[in-house]
Amino acid sequence: MASKRVEFMGGNGHVLAGILDLPSEGRPSAWGIFAHCFTCGKDLKPIVNIDRALNEQGMAVLRFDFTGLGESGGRFVETNFSSNVGDLVAASEFLGTRYEAPKFLIGHSLGGAAAIKAAGRIPGCRAVVTIAATSDPAGLRGLFKGKEEEMAESGEASVMVAGRPFTFKKQFLDDITGADLGEDIQNLGRPILILHSPLDDTVDIENAARIFQSARHPKSFISLDGADHLLLKESDSRFAGAMIGTWVSRYI
Protein backbone atom coordinates (compact mmCIF):
# COMPACT_ATOMS: atom_id res chain seq x y z
CA MET A 1 0.00 0.00 0.00
CA ALA A 2 1.26 3.46 -0.94
CA SER A 3 -0.01 6.37 1.14
CA LYS A 4 -0.04 10.08 0.34
CA ARG A 5 -0.89 12.92 2.73
CA VAL A 6 -3.34 15.50 1.43
CA GLU A 7 -5.19 18.56 2.66
CA PHE A 8 -8.48 20.04 1.49
CA MET A 9 -11.11 22.51 2.61
CA GLY A 10 -13.89 21.04 4.71
CA GLY A 11 -17.56 21.88 4.66
CA ASN A 12 -17.17 24.66 7.26
CA GLY A 13 -14.10 26.19 5.65
CA HIS A 14 -11.41 24.56 7.81
CA VAL A 15 -8.43 22.69 6.39
CA LEU A 16 -8.89 18.95 6.78
CA ALA A 17 -6.08 16.41 6.88
CA GLY A 18 -6.38 13.24 4.88
CA ILE A 19 -4.42 10.26 3.62
CA LEU A 20 -4.86 8.67 0.22
CA ASP A 21 -4.23 4.94 0.40
CA LEU A 22 -3.31 3.77 -3.09
CA PRO A 23 -2.66 0.41 -4.74
CA SER A 24 1.05 -0.34 -4.94
CA GLU A 25 0.85 -0.83 -8.71
CA GLY A 26 -1.29 0.45 -11.54
CA ARG A 27 -4.09 2.94 -11.79
CA PRO A 28 -6.89 2.51 -9.22
CA SER A 29 -9.97 0.74 -10.54
CA ALA A 30 -12.11 3.07 -8.41
CA TRP A 31 -11.83 5.70 -5.68
CA GLY A 32 -13.69 5.71 -2.39
CA ILE A 33 -13.90 7.62 0.89
CA PHE A 34 -13.82 6.29 4.45
CA ALA A 35 -15.76 8.24 7.12
CA HIS A 36 -14.45 7.38 10.60
CA CYS A 37 -16.47 6.75 13.74
CA PHE A 38 -17.64 9.28 16.33
CA THR A 39 -14.66 11.12 17.96
CA CYS A 40 -12.23 8.69 16.25
CA GLY A 41 -9.80 9.59 13.47
CA LYS A 42 -8.32 8.53 10.16
CA ASP A 43 -5.34 6.76 11.74
CA LEU A 44 -7.34 4.14 13.62
CA LYS A 45 -5.63 0.83 12.82
CA PRO A 46 -8.79 -1.00 11.65
CA ILE A 47 -9.36 1.73 9.04
CA VAL A 48 -5.82 1.25 7.76
CA ASN A 49 -6.38 -2.52 7.58
CA ILE A 50 -9.63 -2.10 5.64
CA ASP A 51 -8.00 0.33 3.22
CA ARG A 52 -5.10 -2.06 2.73
CA ALA A 53 -7.48 -4.87 1.81
CA LEU A 54 -9.18 -2.59 -0.71
CA ASN A 55 -5.82 -1.51 -2.13
CA GLU A 56 -4.98 -5.17 -2.69
CA GLN A 57 -8.08 -5.33 -4.89
CA GLY A 58 -6.94 -2.30 -6.89
CA MET A 59 -9.02 0.43 -5.25
CA ALA A 60 -7.90 3.75 -3.76
CA VAL A 61 -9.41 5.16 -0.57
CA LEU A 62 -9.29 8.59 1.05
CA ARG A 63 -9.48 8.56 4.86
CA PHE A 64 -9.56 11.90 6.63
CA ASP A 65 -10.13 13.53 10.01
CA PHE A 66 -13.43 15.33 10.45
CA THR A 67 -13.27 18.99 11.51
CA GLY A 68 -11.77 19.47 14.96
CA LEU A 69 -10.35 15.94 15.22
CA GLY A 70 -6.91 14.47 14.63
CA GLU A 71 -4.80 16.67 12.37
CA SER A 72 -7.71 18.62 10.90
CA GLY A 73 -8.40 22.27 11.66
CA GLY A 74 -11.37 23.78 13.42
CA ARG A 75 -12.84 23.22 16.87
CA PHE A 76 -14.65 20.00 17.65
CA VAL A 77 -17.06 21.83 19.94
CA GLU A 78 -18.39 23.74 16.93
CA THR A 79 -19.14 20.59 14.92
CA ASN A 80 -22.11 18.25 14.72
CA PHE A 81 -23.54 15.45 12.59
CA SER A 82 -24.50 17.87 9.81
CA SER A 83 -20.96 19.27 9.66
CA ASN A 84 -19.64 15.71 9.31
CA VAL A 85 -21.91 15.23 6.32
CA GLY A 86 -20.63 18.51 4.89
CA ASP A 87 -17.02 17.39 5.37
CA LEU A 88 -17.76 14.13 3.56
CA VAL A 89 -19.26 15.99 0.61
CA ALA A 90 -16.24 18.32 0.59
CA ALA A 91 -13.95 15.29 0.52
CA SER A 92 -15.79 13.96 -2.52
CA GLU A 93 -15.44 17.31 -4.28
CA PHE A 94 -11.73 17.33 -3.54
CA LEU A 95 -11.29 13.84 -5.00
CA GLY A 96 -13.34 14.72 -8.06
CA THR A 97 -11.31 17.86 -8.72
CA ARG A 98 -7.82 16.52 -8.02
CA TYR A 99 -8.11 12.82 -8.85
CA GLU A 100 -11.37 11.05 -9.68
CA ALA A 101 -14.87 11.29 -8.25
CA PRO A 102 -15.53 8.66 -5.55
CA LYS A 103 -17.66 5.73 -6.60
CA PHE A 104 -18.19 4.33 -3.12
CA LEU A 105 -18.50 5.55 0.45
CA ILE A 106 -17.62 3.61 3.60
CA GLY A 107 -18.76 4.84 6.99
CA HIS A 108 -18.07 3.45 10.47
CA SER A 109 -20.56 4.00 13.31
CA LEU A 110 -21.80 7.62 13.12
CA GLY A 111 -19.65 7.88 9.98
CA GLY A 112 -21.94 5.25 8.46
CA ALA A 113 -24.96 7.44 9.12
CA ALA A 114 -23.06 10.35 7.56
CA ALA A 115 -22.29 8.24 4.47
CA ILE A 116 -25.99 7.45 4.02
CA LYS A 117 -26.90 11.12 4.45
CA ALA A 118 -24.15 12.37 2.11
CA ALA A 119 -24.65 9.85 -0.70
CA GLY A 120 -27.52 11.81 -2.22
CA ARG A 121 -25.25 14.84 -2.54
CA ILE A 122 -22.50 12.88 -4.33
CA PRO A 123 -23.77 12.12 -7.85
CA GLY A 124 -20.93 9.74 -8.78
CA CYS A 125 -21.42 7.51 -5.75
CA ARG A 126 -22.52 4.05 -6.88
CA ALA A 127 -22.43 2.13 -3.60
CA VAL A 128 -22.57 2.73 0.16
CA VAL A 129 -21.04 0.58 2.90
CA THR A 130 -21.80 0.92 6.62
CA ILE A 131 -19.86 -0.69 9.45
CA ALA A 132 -21.46 -0.83 12.92
CA ALA A 133 -23.58 2.15 11.89
CA THR A 134 -26.30 3.77 13.91
CA SER A 135 -29.71 3.89 12.23
CA ASP A 136 -30.61 7.07 14.11
CA PRO A 137 -28.06 9.73 15.16
CA ALA A 138 -30.49 10.80 17.89
CA GLY A 139 -29.47 7.60 19.70
CA LEU A 140 -26.33 9.46 20.77
CA ARG A 141 -28.48 11.43 23.20
CA GLY A 142 -27.84 8.64 25.67
CA LEU A 143 -24.29 9.93 26.07
CA PHE A 144 -25.67 13.15 27.53
CA LYS A 145 -27.82 11.60 30.23
CA GLY A 146 -27.61 13.83 33.29
CA LYS A 147 -26.01 16.64 31.26
CA GLU A 148 -29.10 18.10 29.59
CA GLU A 149 -29.79 20.59 32.38
CA GLU A 150 -26.18 21.82 32.36
CA MET A 151 -26.30 22.22 28.58
CA ALA A 152 -29.59 24.10 28.76
CA GLU A 153 -28.21 26.50 31.40
CA SER A 154 -24.66 27.10 30.17
CA GLY A 155 -25.02 26.07 26.54
CA GLU A 156 -22.39 23.34 26.75
CA ALA A 157 -21.12 20.43 28.84
CA SER A 158 -18.14 18.09 29.06
CA VAL A 159 -18.92 14.45 28.29
CA MET A 160 -16.70 11.37 28.41
CA VAL A 161 -16.58 9.48 25.12
CA ALA A 162 -14.46 6.32 24.91
CA GLY A 163 -12.56 7.43 28.01
CA ARG A 164 -11.78 10.93 26.72
CA PRO A 165 -13.47 14.23 27.66
CA PHE A 166 -15.14 16.22 24.88
CA THR A 167 -17.06 19.47 25.14
CA PHE A 168 -20.40 19.59 23.37
CA LYS A 169 -22.70 22.53 22.79
CA LYS A 170 -26.47 22.33 22.89
CA GLN A 171 -26.50 22.74 19.11
CA PHE A 172 -24.97 19.25 18.83
CA LEU A 173 -27.94 17.74 20.66
CA ASP A 174 -30.39 19.77 18.59
CA ASP A 175 -28.68 18.66 15.38
CA ILE A 176 -28.69 14.91 16.07
CA THR A 177 -32.27 15.11 17.30
CA GLY A 178 -33.35 16.43 13.92
CA ALA A 179 -31.13 14.13 11.84
CA ASP A 180 -33.73 11.55 10.79
CA LEU A 181 -32.24 8.98 8.39
CA GLY A 182 -35.50 7.21 7.51
CA GLU A 183 -36.11 8.89 4.17
CA ASP A 184 -32.40 8.94 3.31
CA ILE A 185 -32.22 5.16 3.69
CA GLN A 186 -35.45 4.53 1.76
CA ASN A 187 -34.46 6.91 -1.04
CA LEU A 188 -30.76 6.04 -1.14
CA GLY A 189 -31.04 4.85 -4.74
CA ARG A 190 -27.76 2.94 -4.46
CA PRO A 191 -26.76 -0.56 -3.40
CA ILE A 192 -25.92 -0.74 0.31
CA LEU A 193 -23.79 -3.21 2.24
CA ILE A 194 -24.33 -3.35 6.01
CA LEU A 195 -21.68 -4.93 8.24
CA HIS A 196 -22.32 -5.32 11.97
CA SER A 197 -21.25 -7.51 14.87
CA PRO A 198 -23.90 -9.33 16.93
CA LEU A 199 -21.69 -8.62 19.96
CA ASP A 200 -21.44 -4.85 19.40
CA ASP A 201 -22.13 -3.29 22.81
CA THR A 202 -21.72 0.29 21.56
CA VAL A 203 -24.19 0.32 18.67
CA ASP A 204 -26.65 -2.55 19.01
CA ILE A 205 -27.09 -4.83 16.00
CA GLU A 206 -30.78 -3.85 15.92
CA ASN A 207 -29.52 -0.68 14.20
CA ALA A 208 -28.32 -2.84 11.31
CA ALA A 209 -31.70 -4.56 11.18
CA ARG A 210 -33.51 -1.22 10.95
CA ILE A 211 -31.22 0.02 8.17
CA PHE A 212 -31.63 -3.24 6.24
CA GLN A 213 -35.42 -3.27 6.61
CA SER A 214 -35.73 0.36 5.47
CA ALA A 215 -33.35 0.08 2.51
CA ARG A 216 -34.51 -0.98 -0.92
CA HIS A 217 -32.79 -3.69 -2.93
CA PRO A 218 -30.03 -4.27 -3.82
CA LYS A 219 -28.97 -4.55 -0.18
CA SER A 220 -26.66 -6.96 1.60
CA PHE A 221 -25.73 -7.81 5.18
CA ILE A 222 -22.56 -9.39 6.56
CA SER A 223 -22.33 -10.45 10.20
CA LEU A 224 -18.96 -9.63 11.79
CA ASP A 225 -19.26 -12.52 14.19
CA GLY A 226 -17.15 -12.10 17.32
CA ALA A 227 -15.95 -8.59 16.48
CA ASP A 228 -16.10 -5.56 18.77
CA HIS A 229 -17.47 -2.17 17.71
CA LEU A 230 -14.10 -0.82 16.52
CA LEU A 231 -12.93 -4.08 14.87
CA LEU A 232 -9.74 -3.87 16.91
CA LYS A 233 -8.76 -7.47 16.17
CA GLU A 234 -6.77 -7.36 12.93
CA SER A 235 -8.44 -10.47 11.53
CA ASP A 236 -11.84 -8.78 11.88
CA SER A 237 -10.88 -5.59 10.06
CA ARG A 238 -9.02 -7.51 7.35
CA PHE A 239 -12.06 -9.74 6.83
CA ALA A 240 -14.32 -6.69 6.63
CA GLY A 241 -12.01 -5.07 4.08
CA ALA A 242 -11.89 -8.19 1.90
CA MET A 243 -15.68 -8.53 1.93
CA ILE A 244 -16.20 -4.84 1.19
CA GLY A 245 -13.81 -4.98 -1.75
CA THR A 246 -15.49 -8.04 -3.24
CA TRP A 247 -18.96 -6.51 -2.85
CA VAL A 248 -18.03 -3.02 -4.10
CA SER A 249 -16.32 -4.43 -7.21
CA ARG A 250 -19.72 -5.66 -8.40
CA TYR A 251 -21.01 -2.09 -8.65
CA ILE A 252 -18.05 -0.09 -9.91
N, C-alpha and C positions, 0 to 999 in steps of 0.2 A: 504494500500500500504506500502510495506517495501522498504526502499531505502538504497543503499550501495555505499559509495564513492570509486572510483577507479582511478588509474592513468595508462597511457600507453604512448608509444612513438608514436608521430605523424609522418606524412609523411616526414617532414623536420627535424626530429630528436629531436624535442622539446617534453618535457613531457606535455601531455594533461590531463586535469582534467575532470572526468566524474562521472555520477551518474547512477547506475543501479536501475531502478524502477521494483520491483518484486511483483508478486502476494502474497497476505498475507498467502495463504495456497497452499500446493502442488507444484509439479514441473511444471515449465512453459511449456505450450503447444508449444510455439515457442518464439524465440528471435528476436528482431528488433532493429534498430538504428534510432534515430531522429536527423536530421541535421537542426540546427536552422537558422533563417533568417539573412540577411546581417547586420553585426555589432551588432547583438543581443547576446544571451547567453543561456546556458542550463537552467538557473533558471527562465526564463520568465514564468509567471504564466500559460498562456494558454498551454505551453508545458507540465507542470506538470499536468494540468487537462486532457489533451489528454492521457498522459501516465497512469494516474489513471483509466481512462475509459478502456484502454487496459488491465491493470492489473486485473480489475474486470472480464474480459473475459478470464483470465488465461495466458496472454502473458507478457513477460518481455521486457523492452525497455532500451537501453542505450542512454542517452542524454549526450552530452559533449560540451565543449567550443572549438571552432576552435582555431588554433594557434594565439597567441597574443591577445586573448579576454578572459574576465572573469578570471578564475583561472588558465588558461593554460599558459604555458611558450611560449617564443618567442616574437618577435616584430610584431605587426599588420602591420606596414609599409612595412615589408618584405614579406607579404602574398599576395595572389591573388586567383582568382577562381580556378586555377589549384591546388594550395596548399590545398584548401578546399576539393577538390576531393581526393587528396592524404591522407588527414586526415581521411576522411570517409572510405577509403579503409583500412587504418591502424586500425581504430576502429573495422572494421569487422574481421581483422586478430587477434586482441586482443580477441574479443569474441570467435572466433573459437578455439583459443589456450587455453584460460582459462575457457570457459564455453561451448558454443555451437554456431556454425556458424549462423549468422543472416539469417532469411528466408524472411524478409521484410525490406524495407527502407522507411522512411518518411522524406520528406524534405519540409521546409517552405520557401517560397519566393526564394532567391538565393540558399538556401539549397535544394529546390526542383530541381533546375537545376543541382546541384551537385549530387543529388541522381540519376537522370537520367544518368548523365555522368559516375558515379561510378558503376552503376549496372552491366555493362559488365565486370567489373574487380572483381566482387564478385560472384563466381560460384554458391554458395548456395542460392543466392537471388531468391525468387520465385515470389515476387510482389513488386511494387513500388507505393508509394502514394505521390502526391504533393499537397501542400496547398498554394494557392495564389502564385504559382510559375511563374517566368518569363520564357518565351519561348526562350529568346535570351539574354544571359548575357551582350551583347553589348549595350542593352537598358540602362544600368547603366551609359553610357557615358553622359546622360543628367545631372547627378549630377555634372559634371565637366565643365559645360557651363561657359565660361569666365575664366577658369583656365588652359586651354590647353597651352596658351602661356607661363604662369609661369612654368608649368611642363616641357615644352620643353627647357626653358632656365636654370632652376635650377635643374630639374630632379624630383621635388616633389612639392606638394602644399597641403595646409590645406583646407579641405572641411567639411561643416556642414552636418551631417547625423542624422536625427531624433533629432535635437537640440543639438548634441554633435560634437565637432571638431575631425576630424581624419586626419592624414597625409597619403597621397597616393603618391607613386612613379609612374613615367611614365610607369614602367613595368606593373603596375596594369591595366592601360588603354590598353596597348598592348595585355595583356593576355585576357581580356574580349572581345576585338575586334576580336580575333582569335578563341574564344570559341563557334563555331557553333554547335548547338544541333540538327540540322536537321537530320543527319544520325543516331545520337544516339537514337532519338525518334523513327525513322522508324525501326531501327534494335534492339530495346530494347529486344525483344524476351521474354517479361514477361508481365503479366497482369498489367495494370496501372489504378489507381483511381485518378481522378483530382477533387480537391475541390477548389472552388473559389467563392468569393462574387461579385454579380453584382455591389455593391456599393464601391468596392475597388478603392480608389483614389491614391494608391501607385503603384500597379501593375494592370493595366487595365485587365478586364475580357477577352478581346480579346486574351490575352496571353494563357488563358485556351483553347479558341477555336482553336488556332493554334496548341497547343500540342495535343488536341483531334483529330483534322483533320489529323495530321501527324502520330499519333500512329496507330498501327495495333490492331485488336481485339485479345483478349478480352480487352476492355477499357470501363471505366465507368466515369460518371460525376455527381457530387453532387453540387447543388447550395447552398451556405451558405448565404441565403437570409437575408439581414439586418446586416450582420457582417462587421466589419472593417478589415483592412489588417492584424492586429495582433491578431484578435479574442479575444479582451480584455474583452468582456462580457462573464462571466463564462458559461452562457447557450450555447453560440456559440461554445466555445472550447469543452464543454462536449458533445454537439451534434456531433461535428466533430469526437471526439474520439470514440463515440459509433458506428457511421457509419463506421469508419475505421476498427474497430475491427470486425464488422459483415462481411464486405467485405473481409478483409484479411483472416478470418477463412476459407473462401471457397477455398483458394489456399495453405494453409499450412497443 
